[in-house]
């Protein structure tokens, strides 16, 4: 089974994230880049499916040169090879542009199953899986906390507010996973060393037959029109209990419409 995992390098959520003043896009040099946390669950699930059914796992990422660090971690976890979509023309692409670029690349490299995290910690749109499935004309199975493959059939448990739905489809398909699906493995020293020898193919816009008019900041359907730094946190309200502390606390909560 040919499994492709889409991973993204995002700014570390433990550090302050900023936007660039010139084009209002994310300043990726202002914070350390890390693997999107939810994508690690996608890599782990792909590796488990490979171990159960055979085949190979390919990592696909779109981003600048520094995103190669993200690729190496996924390879160290056990993925077999990687494709790095890197081109200045892709800078500033929104979800629509990103889905076009990734879909074109997936058509080029081929797949039986595409796995990705349910959202990224920087954009948090949660729409990429659906967009990819639409562009690739394959079934989408989203928010999975369990994935089973039986021949050409795939079944997931889809997380809902009331529990889960059982969703079935046939391969090829696109699946997005939630964090409760598994526990990602840590790269071993042997895996880290092996990752250095695994093939990484770099593709540009022309290589993947991507329509340049559909990607990049100038062609994005959504944009940031203005932004400002968050104001400093205001001092908290202290309620002194002089026999009426409960009433004061209730009045405060009511003023904030908590009760």
Phi, psi and omega in degrees: 000130181267103183254130176244128179251124176272123179235155183226140172271128183232161175294143178301125182291346179279352180247165180286131180257142185228160172255150178284140181286336185282317183232006176062026174261169182297132178275097185283348178270352183276348181215158178293140178270135179226166175291132174307125188305316182293335178289335177295325176292325177294318178298314181299316181294321177297319179294322179293321178294321177296317180296330182274328189236356182083180181105207180214158181245124177250134177265132178238125177224150177239123182170178180290180183304323183294345178292351177298334177297322178296318178300314184297324179294317179296321177293323179292331177291335178139357177298153187274324183201176184214156173233125181248112178272107185223125181193135179301335181292344181273348183302131177085005179297137175272191184299320180296315179294319179297317180295324177296313182297315181291321180296318179297321179292320179296322177297325182287316186272340179083154181194154166256326181214133175250128181238137177208162176292159185290338177194168176255154184279354176262307182274320180054042177277323179068020185247354189296320181300315180295319180295318179297316180299320180294315181292329181270351180059047177229164179296149173247134177232103192250159177055050183275134171249006173200135181231131177230136178239132178225097184067240179264006181258143177229138181228138177230160164262115182265121183293133177227174178293335184256006181141251175203155173255149174262117185242131181239147178202180177245151178284150001286157183203168175243130181234134170246143187241155177258170187289341182276003185287330183194187175237108183301140179283153175272138177298130177278167177299320178297320179294322179295318179291321180293329182298331182293339182257356182281145185289137175233115180264127178260131180234142173258183181302314181292321182300320183268007180056045178273135178285109183299339180282354180251001182231169178090164184299320183294337183251010181288143178276343177236152182208158172267116182274331180196156177204162178210155179295144179295139180292155178298149181297131180286155178295145180285167178265127180260125178254116178268129182275108176241038182096345180236025183300320180297318180293320180295318179296319179295319179296321179295314179297323179293324180294333178267003178063031173278332177227000000 
